[in-house]
Amino acid sequence: MACGSVLSSFLHITNSMAIKGVLSFAPNPPLLLRLPKAVTFLSFSASTKSPTKSFQVRSIAGTTEAASGFDEMVSGTKRKYYMLGGKGGVGKTSCAASLAVKFANNGHPTLVVSTDPAHSLSDSFAQDLTGGALVPVEGPDYPLFALEINPEKSREEFRNAAQKNGGTGVKDFMDGMGLGMIADQLGELKLGELLDSPPPGLDEAIAISKVMQFLESQEYSMFTRIVFDTAPTGHTLRLLSLPDFLDASIGKILKLRQKIASATSAIKSVFGQEETRQNAADKLEKLRERMIKVRELFRDTDSTEFVIVTIPTVMAISESSRLSASLKKENVPVKRLIVNQILPPSTSDCKFCAMKRKDQMRALDIVQNDPELSSLLMIQAPLIDVEIRGVPALKFLGDIIWK
Ligand SMILES: Nc1ncnc2c1ncn2[C@@H]1O[C@H](COP(=O)(O)OP(=O)(O)OP(=O)(O)O)[C@@H](O)[C@H]1O
């Protein structure tokens, strides 16, 4: 049977079963993973908590099985942060969510955070996790919470605080801080532009700084593993240099403000706006402090790791190579590279699959010879022939990737 017709009949069976509220494999999983044992597990029963069956996945070469070093990732109760990033659509969310489930099933109270403006955590977990607050994820053995930060909303909150004194924009904000008279001098600092039309990366930086703020509170102290599902590559790269930039800008603004504070305080107090200005200044100072923490967090080799997720195509690998180079340049610790969606071994390839497999092999070869990527621990994750949705499916994927 040709792959196309097999796939469509498979989709037909899956869809009709899904309509009945049951999601399971087709009777004869034709296309990709022939994993009869997984069928039981992937027949998503709400009560599935731990797998009773396990199976082996060979690497694409069909020989050795590369370990991800999960033992090292899971050991210790000191809080650790994992940031998963890469090109759009390669499987960042699926890998991040599967890691979070795996940590939670291995005894770690875990928080999984999405700072990608286009959230897909809710879709991945098949649970409503929206709202910008901690939401418990049902299913894992130990507590797993999810947090979808709306970056735009976070920026709005910051802006609102700046506008409390009735101002309508950054200029007013600066006026409110007693900086109006030197607004021109500050032009080159670009803070106004930053808030009015933020570059990609700022929203995410503010979102991460918001997470940092959360993490300082008692409510969050229980979490020993924090997994970030980050925005696609470009944003992440800009985010990395942003804290330094913001730190410098805000630092300069605060210094300038201090300089003129004494001269203007008498006038300000007459108009009764001193308190609001002080609040705005405090807010800026806090943002600056958090930015410094975000920057430190990204570079802390003891507690943080950035995991690059890619797929076996030349385009995705080239982008991953650039991402790896930039992360290294910024001193962000990177050790692991997940190559996701690899066709699993098969003895009966159709022409299409055989071509695809060859193409993927070539791409994997490129990874192995890439100066940036070859030193990373490569984790090969197979393309699974059903969509990965819900905790049991994520556990299934996690048990393949993270071992
Ligand atoms: N190994 C896999 N096998 C089968 N399907 C997969 C695999 N990994 C991811 N997918 C599917 O690919 C789609 C995209 O995955 P995911 O949302 O995790 O990617 P992403 O990189 O986070 O995307 P975005 O950049 O849009 O946030 C989803 O439908 C997911 O179920």
Ligand as a Chemical Component Dictionary entry (heavy atoms), coordinates in Angstrom:
data_LIG
# 
_chem_comp.id                   LIG 
_chem_comp.type                 NON-POLYMER 
_chem_comp.pdbx_formal_charge   0 
_chem_comp.three_letter_code    LIG 
# 
loop_
_chem_comp_atom.comp_id 
_chem_comp_atom.atom_id 
_chem_comp_atom.alt_atom_id 
_chem_comp_atom.type_symbol 
_chem_comp_atom.charge 
_chem_comp_atom.model_Cartn_x 
_chem_comp_atom.model_Cartn_y 
_chem_comp_atom.model_Cartn_z 
_chem_comp_atom.pdbx_ordinal 
LIG N1  N1  N 0 8.595 13.819 17.546 1  
LIG C1  C1  C 0 7.417 14.186 17.084 2  
LIG N2  N2  N 0 6.629 13.309 16.439 3  
LIG C2  C2  C 0 5.430 13.676 15.962 4  
LIG N3  N3  N 0 4.923 14.914 16.074 5  
LIG C3  C3  C 0 5.666 15.843 16.699 6  
LIG C4  C4  C 0 6.943 15.533 17.241 7  
LIG N4  N4  N 0 7.434 16.669 17.813 8  
LIG C5  C5  C 0 6.520 17.627 17.637 9  
LIG N5  N5  N 0 5.468 17.148 16.973 10 
LIG C6  C6  C 0 4.270 17.883 16.530 11 
LIG O1  O1  O 0 4.683 18.999 15.754 12 
LIG C7  C7  C 0 3.848 20.132 15.997 13 
LIG C8  C8  C 0 4.686 21.318 16.439 14 
LIG O2  O2  O 0 5.264 20.982 17.678 15 
LIG P1  P1  P 0 5.526 22.059 18.812 16 
LIG O3  O3  O 0 4.334 22.911 19.036 17 
LIG O4  O4  O 0 6.091 21.330 19.972 18 
LIG O5  O5  O 0 6.646 22.925 18.082 19 
LIG P2  P2  P 0 7.239 24.344 18.510 20 
LIG O6  O6  O 0 8.651 24.354 18.036 21 
LIG O7  O7  O 0 7.014 24.614 19.937 22 
LIG O8  O8  O 0 6.345 25.299 17.624 23 
LIG P3  P3  P 0 6.245 26.923 17.739 24 
LIG O9  O9  O 0 7.539 27.458 17.269 25 
LIG O10 O10 O 0 5.116 27.210 16.793 26 
LIG O11 O11 O 0 5.942 27.237 19.161 27 
LIG C9  C9  C 0 2.826 19.680 17.038 28 
LIG O12 O12 O 0 1.668 19.273 16.362 29 
LIG C10 C10 C 0 3.494 18.476 17.704 30 
LIG O13 O13 O 0 2.564 17.554 18.216 31 
# 
loop_
_chem_comp_bond.comp_id 
_chem_comp_bond.atom_id_1 
_chem_comp_bond.atom_id_2 
_chem_comp_bond.value_order 
_chem_comp_bond.pdbx_ordinal 
LIG N1  C1  SING 1  
LIG C1  N2  SING 2  
LIG C1  C4  DOUB 3  
LIG N2  C2  DOUB 4  
LIG C2  N3  SING 5  
LIG N3  C3  DOUB 6  
LIG C3  C4  SING 7  
LIG C3  N5  SING 8  
LIG C4  N4  SING 9  
LIG N4  C5  DOUB 10 
LIG C5  N5  SING 11 
LIG N5  C6  SING 12 
LIG C6  O1  SING 13 
LIG C6  C10 SING 14 
LIG O1  C7  SING 15 
LIG C7  C8  SING 16 
LIG C7  C9  SING 17 
LIG C8  O2  SING 18 
LIG O2  P1  SING 19 
LIG P1  O3  DOUB 20 
LIG P1  O4  SING 21 
LIG P1  O5  SING 22 
LIG O5  P2  SING 23 
LIG P2  O6  DOUB 24 
LIG P2  O7  SING 25 
LIG P2  O8  SING 26 
LIG O8  P3  SING 27 
LIG P3  O9  DOUB 28 
LIG P3  O10 SING 29 
LIG P3  O11 SING 30 
LIG C9  O12 SING 31 
LIG C9  C10 SING 32 
LIG C10 O13 SING 33 
# 
